[in-house]
Amino acid sequence: MKRFHGASALTLALVALAAPAAAQARPASDLSFAIPAGDLAGALSRYSSVTGKQVVAAPALVAGRKTQGVSGRHSADQALAILLRATGLRSVESNGVLVLRADAVRAAKRVAEAAPAPEPVPAQMAAAPITEDGGDDIVVTGFRESLLAAQDLKRRAVGTEDNILASDIAAFPDLNLAEALQRVPGVAITRDTGEGRQIALRGLGADFTRTQLNGMEVLGNTASGMDNRGNVSRTRGFDFSLFASELFNRVTVQKSYAANQDEGGIAGTVGLFTAKPFDYAGAKFVVSAKAQHNTNTTGVTPRIVALVSQRQGDFGALLSVAYSKIRNNEFGYRNWNWGKVTYGANNIGPEIDANTRALLRGGTIFAPQAQSPSTWYTDRERIGVTAALQYHPGDNFKLDVDLLYGRLADNRDDWAIATGGYNALTGNVSGTQVIRSATIEGNSLVAASYTGVDQRTEHHTVVNSNDFYQAIANATWTPTDRLKITALAGYQKSNFVQPTFDKIFMQARNTGFSYDMRPTMPVNSYAFDLTNPAAWNVQRLVTQENAIKSDYTNGQLTAIYDLTPILKLELSGEFKRFTNSGYQYLTNIFYGTAATSDRSVPDSMKYVINRDSLIPYIGGDVDAIYQLLGNNRNLTRANLTAGSDFRIVEKTWAGFAQFDLDTYVGSMKLRGNAGVRYYHTALTSSGSLATATNGVTTLEPVTVETTSSDWLPALNVALDLRPDLVARVSASRNVNRPGLPQLAAAGTLTVAPFGGTVSVGNPYLQPYRATMAEAGLEYYPSRHGFVSAGFFWKDIESNITSETSQVPYSATGFPVSLLLPGQDGTTPYNYTRPINGDGASIRGVELAVQHDFTFLPEPFNHFGVNANGTWIDGDQNAIYNGVSERIPLFDLSKWAANATLYFETVKFGARISTAYRDKYLTGAGGNANIGTGIRATNNVDFQIRYSPTPNLRFVVEGINITNQSIEQFTDIVADRTLVNTNSGRIFTFGVTTSF
C-alpha cells in the first residue's frame, strides 16, 4: 500500500473540508431564542435543542420551578443566565455538561447577571440537536446521570470515543482504573494477583495503547510474582494498578486517531483526568472509608479517600488523597513449560509397553516441566495524592497546574513445590528417574508415575515499590475573538525498585511421584510425607535486585484560529524526551550438586507453608537460613545479570496542521477534522552483549543510534443524519514505537533446570506503521439511552514479530559458567529475537447499547442496562526454527463482552456486572510450542448502595464473586495447561459523605 506524504495529506484535508465549508452555516456566537415563560424543565429542554448543550439537574431542583423565558439573539451562556433568573439555581460546567445546582435567589441573580458564564463547550464537542420530548429529559440522578453525561460526550465527539465519568468510576467496585475501563466497548484487561493490571484495546495489547495523564503521555511499571506473567517487565504499556480509581473524575478512550493527537498508540489513546477545583461550584469536601476482605486471606484492610476543594474568586485549589492496603493470596497449579523429553533405556520401567517405550525414547513427546502447586501471597499498599491549582481571571486566560504522586508498594511471600531438582522430568531423562506408568494423548504425556525423582520447594520473599511523580501546567490565552493559544509543559518520572528478592530452594531426593494433567486443576501424588522437615535440605539460594527508571519531559505550543464561523485551523509544535533504564543484579549459590549432598540446616529453620495452598509442604525460613549460611543480600554491580542494564533515550520533535469543521448541510449537522502530523524521533540504545572469541566470552558495551520519521494524515467526520442518528467515518495513518526490550542493545539469559531462554533486542527495528479506517452508526432514540455499531480495520505493514529457535547453549555466546550444574554447551536453549515481519492485519465489529427502562411501570422503570460486545480477528507471522507460522496477534481475544444491569432510585441503587474475555495469546511460545496464552475468563462484580440523605452513602461491593480462575496454556493446537490459579473473592463495606 502506498504511503501518504505531507503534500497529499494537506490536499486531502482541504478537499474534505472545502465543500462542507460552503454549506449552510450556523454561527457559533449568537443564537435566536423564542422560549416562552413557564415550566423550567420544558424551557431547559428547548434550550438544549437550540444550543446542543446538555443541562442536567436532580428532580427536586426543577420540579415546580418557573422561568420568565428568553427571546431574541443571545449567546448560549447569556440565554441560560436569563432562563435561571429568580429560580434559585445556577449552572456549573463539569466534564462538558451544564449541571444545575441550588442557591439562594439573590446569589442566583448575581450569578446570572454578573458572574462569568461557564466555559463554552469546544466546537468539536458540540452536541447534535436533542429531541424535545418533555422535562424528564433533564432529570437524572446518580449512576444514571453519569451514564447520561458519558453518552452526551460520546455523541458530541467527532471520532469514535467512550467516556467514564467520576460518579461511575467512584461508585462501582473498581480497585483501579483497568477494572473501570473493562466496561468500555473494545477494552479487555489482564489480571494478576486479584487485580486488573493492563488493558488491550481493539485486540492490541498494552504497548499499543497510549496513556495520557492530564494531557501528557505517561508510563509506569510494576511486577508480577509469576514468571509466566513476565515477573519484572519493561514495557511501554501503562500499569493501571498504580492508582486507585477514586483519584480521577474522567477517563476518555479515543479510538479514532486525529492529527492533533500525539503519534503512537495505534490501538487508541486513554486519557486520565484528575479532579480540578473549578469542577465544583464552591467549597467541596468528600471522605470515604471502606473495609475490604479477600476470601483467600484473613482480616480486613482499609480503603480511604478524601478530597477537599475551595474556590475563591479567580483562584481554586484542590487536594485529594487515596490510601488502601490489599492482601491477596493467589494459589493453584503451575507448569514452568512443556518440552520434548527423551528417556534413557534404564529410565523406563518394565511396566511400560513397547509402543509407549518407543515414543519416550524417540524425543517427540511433550511433557510438563516442574508440575508445581504454587502460592503467591501479596500485602500491597497503595497511596495516591493529587493537587490542582487553577487561575481563571476571565475567559481570555486560564492556567491549570496539576501535581500527582503515586506509590504502589508490594511485600510478597511466594511458595512452590516442583519436580525441579537434579533428577527432574524434563529434557534428557537420564538420572535415577524411572517412569512406571504413562498416559499419552496426541503427543503429550498427560499423566505418569515415577520412582527416583527429586522434589524441590521454593520459598522467596520480595519487596518492591514504584514511586510515580507528575507535574504539568496547561495554559490557555485568547488574545482575540478568533485566536486561542494553548501551551503545555510537563514532567513525569517513574521509579520501580525491587531491593529484596531472596529465595531458598529445599530438596528431597529419590522420591516416588505421579501427576495427572487431565483434570481442570491438575493433581500430584507423592510417596513420602512432604511435611517432614527431616526429608528436606538446602539445595541453593538465589538473591536478586531490580530497578527500572522512566521519565518523560514534554512541551507543546498550539495556536487555534477561527478562519470562519464554521472552520478552524490548528497549528502546533511539540518536543518530547523519554528515557528508560534499569538493571538486574543476581547471585545463584549452590550447596549441593548431582553428586554431592545438599546443605543440612536445623529443622527449626524449616516450616510448613502458612498460606493457602493446594497441598502442605516444607519450605525454608528465609531470614534464618540466609543468616546461618552468611549469604550476601546486598548486591552490587559486580553481580550484574548479563544484558539487563540497557538504556534507551528517545527525542522526538513533532508538529501538526489540522482543520476543524462545525456546520450544517441542510438540516444535518456536520463535524469533522482533517490534518497531517509529522514526527522525527532520534533513538539512542545502549547496553552490553555477550561475545565469544577463541573460547573466551566477554560482555562488550554497545551503543546504537537510529532515527525514524513519518507523515501521518488523518480524517474524521461525524454527520447527524437525523437528530437521533449519528454516522462516523475515519481514516488515518499512525505509528507505534517498538517495545522497550525489543529496542535493547542487549541480550538477556534465563536459566532453568530444563534449559532456558536467551532473548536479544534489535535497536534497528522500524516502528509499527498502520493504515486504519473505521465507520459507525449511533442511534439515540431518547435521552435515556443509545445503540451503536462500528467496524474497524487496521493494516500493520511493518509488524514486529519474533524469531524463535532452539539452539545448543554454546551457540548463544553466553559463558558456560552461567549454567546450572548438570548443564553444558549442548543443553538446548530457546533463542528469541524481534524482527520486522511481513505484516499483520486486524479487523473487528463493536456493538453497544445503554438504556434506562423508563418505559416500564413502577418500580421497574428504575432498572437499566449497559452492555457491549466485540468481535475481532487478526493474525501475524512468527518464525520457529526457520519456519514461518501464522498465529493470532498477541493479546487479541476474538470475542469479548460485558454487561451491567442496574437499579437506581434517589436512596437505593444496585448493580451487577459481568465481563467476558475469550482466550488470547501472550507470547510466541517456546520449546517447540506454538504460542502461549490465557484461556477465556468471565468476571462478575456487584454493588449495593443506600443513601439515606443526599450527602451520605453506604455501599456493599463484591469483586470476582465467582472466584474466576486464571488458566494459562501453551501451544494453540495442543492447548497444554501451564497455570490454573484463583485469587479469591473481594468484599467491601463502606460509607461516603460529602458537604
ABEGO torsion letter per residue (X at the ends): XBBBBAAAAAAAAAAAAAAAAABBBBBABBBBBBBBBEBAAAAAAAAAAAAGBBBBBBAAAABGBBBAEBBEBBBAAAAAAAAABGAGBBBBBBGGBBBBBBBBAAAAAAAAAABBBBBBBBAAABBBBBBBAEAAAABBBEAAAAAAAAAAAAAABABBBBBBBAAAAAABBBABAAAAAAABBGBBBBBBGGBBABBBBGGBBAAABBBBBGGBBBBBBBBBABAAAGEBBBBABBBAAABBAAABABBBBBABBBAABBBEGAAEBBBBBBBBAAABABBBBBBBBBBBBBAABBEBBBBBBBBBBBBBEABBBBBBBBBBBBBBBBBEBBBABBBBBBBBAAABBAABBAAAAAAAAAGABBBBBGGBBBBBBBBBBBBBBBBBBBBBAEAABBBBBBBBBBBBBBBBBBBBBBBABABBABEBBABABBBABBBBBEABBABBBBBGBBBBBBBBBBBBBBBBBBBBBBBBBBABAABBBBBBBBBBBBBBBBABBBBBBBBBBGBBBBBBAABABBBBBBABBAABAAABBBABBBBBBBBBBBBBBBBBBBBBBBABAABBBBBBBBBBBBBBBEBBBBBBBBABBAABBBBBBBAAABBBBABBBABBBBBBBAAAAAAAAGBBABBBAAABBBGAABBBBBBBBBBBBBBBBBBBBEABBBBBBBBBBBBBBBBBBBBBBBBBBGGBBBBBBBBBBBBBBBBBBBBBBBBBABAABBBBBBBBBBBBBBBAAAABBBBBBBBBAAEEBBBBBBAABBBBBBBBBBBBBBBBABAAEBBBBBBBBBBBAABBBBBBBBBBAAAAGBBAAABBBGBBAABBBBBBBBBBBAEBBBBBBBBBBBBBBAABBOAAAABBBBBBBBBBBBBBBBBBGGBBBBBBBBGBBABBBBBBBBBBBAABBBBBBBBBBBBBBABAEEGGBBEBBBBBBBBBBBBBBBBABAABBBBBBBBGAAGBBBBBBBEAAAGBBABBBBAEBBBBBBBBBBX
